[in-house]
Amino acid sequence: MKRILILTLIGLANLNCSNDDDNGNQNNRDFETVISAEQYENAASDQLTINNLEIENNCLKINFSSGGCDGNSWEIKLIDSEDILESNPPQRNLRLSLKNEEACLALITEELTFDISNLQIDGNQVLLNITNSDENILYEY
């Protein structure tokens, strides 16, 4: 009985960042947020434009565009620098990393959701600075 409950809770936790369209189909992919100063500095940084940021519960939804064929081969990561800037509210620096080797010229727009629960610190909020965007967003938990 305990195993079933644990598996059920894990399954529910994994669904927290999923979005379904009107037909019940999942229309995005869910990703974990990486916390690594080394990756923050050295991960791929191919050209992209962040169109919109939105937080719902512990999930950061990022709508972005880049050139390519269909985006299926893109390698995408949301990476935190490990630094916590002491301010009110505290701040964290993140970067959306894109490795894009597609040679087509089409403009592809994706909307991806990242679990950001591992970015929580003492208190109940942190300002997320997305360094390859002109925006920041307040994460309240």
C-alpha positions as CSV (number, residue, x, y, z in Angstrom):
1,M,0.0,0.0,0.0
2,K,2.8,2.4,0.8
3,R,4.5,1.8,-2.5
4,I,1.3,2.6,-4.4
5,L,0.9,5.9,-2.5
6,I,4.5,6.9,-3.1
7,L,4.2,6.1,-6.9
8,T,1.0,8.0,-7.1
9,L,2.5,11.1,-5.4
10,I,5.6,10.9,-7.7
11,G,3.3,10.7,-10.7
12,L,1.3,13.7,-9.5
13,A,4.4,15.7,-8.8
14,N,5.6,15.0,-12.4
15,L,2.3,16.4,-13.8
16,N,2.6,19.8,-12.0
17,C,4.2,21.5,-14.9
18,S,2.4,19.8,-17.7
19,N,-0.1,21.7,-19.9
20,D,-2.8,19.9,-21.9
21,D,-4.5,21.4,-24.9
22,D,-8.3,21.2,-25.3
23,N,-8.0,17.6,-26.7
24,G,-6.0,16.4,-23.6
25,N,-2.7,16.3,-25.5
26,Q,0.4,17.5,-23.8
27,N,1.6,20.5,-25.8
28,N,4.9,21.1,-24.2
29,R,7.9,19.3,-22.7
30,D,8.8,19.6,-19.0
31,F,12.4,20.2,-17.9
32,E,14.3,20.4,-14.7
33,T,16.2,23.6,-13.8
34,V,20.0,23.0,-13.6
35,I,21.9,24.7,-10.8
36,S,25.6,24.9,-11.9
37,A,28.0,27.8,-12.1
38,E,30.1,25.9,-14.7
39,Q,27.2,25.2,-17.0
40,Y,25.8,28.7,-16.6
41,E,29.1,30.0,-17.9
42,N,29.9,27.4,-20.5
43,A,26.6,25.9,-21.9
44,A,25.6,26.5,-25.5
45,S,24.4,30.0,-26.2
46,D,22.9,29.9,-29.7
47,Q,20.6,32.8,-30.7
48,L,17.1,32.9,-29.3
49,T,14.5,35.5,-28.4
50,I,12.5,35.1,-25.3
51,N,8.9,36.2,-26.0
52,N,7.2,35.6,-22.7
53,L,7.8,34.4,-19.1
54,E,5.1,33.1,-16.8
55,I,5.1,31.4,-13.4
56,E,2.4,29.1,-12.3
57,N,2.9,27.2,-9.0
58,N,6.5,25.9,-9.2
59,C,6.7,26.1,-13.0
60,L,8.3,28.7,-15.2
61,K,6.8,28.7,-18.7
62,I,9.1,30.2,-21.3
63,N,7.9,31.1,-24.8
64,F,10.9,31.7,-27.1
65,S,11.8,31.7,-30.8
66,S,14.9,30.8,-32.8
67,G,15.8,29.9,-36.4
68,G,15.7,26.3,-37.5
69,C,13.9,23.6,-39.3
70,D,11.5,22.2,-36.7
71,G,13.3,22.6,-33.4
72,N,13.2,18.8,-32.7
73,S,17.0,18.6,-32.5
74,W,17.5,21.6,-30.1
75,E,19.2,21.0,-26.8
76,I,17.6,23.3,-24.2
77,K,18.5,24.0,-20.6
78,L,17.5,26.5,-18.0
79,I,20.6,27.1,-15.9
80,D,20.9,28.9,-12.6
81,S,24.3,30.5,-11.8
82,E,24.3,29.2,-8.2
83,D,24.6,32.8,-7.0
84,I,22.0,34.3,-4.6
85,L,22.1,38.1,-4.7
86,E,21.3,39.6,-1.3
87,S,18.6,42.2,-1.9
88,N,14.9,42.5,-1.1
89,P,13.7,40.2,-2.5
90,P,16.8,38.0,-3.1
91,Q,17.7,37.4,-6.7
92,R,19.0,34.5,-8.8
93,N,20.5,34.7,-12.3
94,L,19.3,32.2,-14.9
95,R,20.0,31.7,-18.5
96,L,18.1,29.8,-21.2
97,S,20.7,27.7,-23.0
98,L,20.1,26.6,-26.6
99,K,22.2,24.4,-28.7
100,N,20.8,24.7,-32.3
101,E,22.6,23.0,-35.2
102,E,19.6,23.3,-37.6
103,A,20.5,25.0,-40.8
104,C,17.0,26.0,-41.9
105,L,15.8,29.6,-41.9
106,A,12.3,29.1,-40.5
107,L,11.4,30.9,-37.3
108,I,10.3,28.3,-34.8
109,T,8.5,29.3,-31.6
110,E,8.5,26.9,-28.6
111,E,6.8,27.1,-25.2
112,L,8.6,25.0,-22.6
113,T,7.9,24.5,-18.9
114,F,10.6,24.2,-16.3
115,D,10.3,23.0,-12.7
116,I,11.8,25.8,-10.6
117,S,11.1,24.4,-7.1
118,N,14.8,23.8,-6.6
119,L,15.4,27.6,-6.8
120,Q,13.5,28.3,-3.5
121,I,15.5,29.9,-0.7
122,D,14.7,31.1,2.8
123,G,11.7,33.4,2.8
124,N,8.8,33.1,0.3
125,Q,10.0,34.8,-2.8
126,V,13.0,35.3,-5.1
127,L,13.4,37.5,-8.2
128,L,14.6,35.5,-11.2
129,N,16.8,37.5,-13.6
130,I,16.8,35.8,-17.0
131,T,20.1,37.1,-18.4
132,N,19.4,36.5,-22.1
133,S,16.1,38.4,-21.8
134,D,15.2,41.9,-20.9
135,E,12.8,40.6,-18.2
136,N,12.9,39.3,-14.7
137,I,10.0,37.6,-12.9
138,L,9.1,37.2,-9.2
139,Y,8.8,33.7,-8.0
140,E,6.6,33.5,-4.9
141,Y,6.2,30.2,-3.0
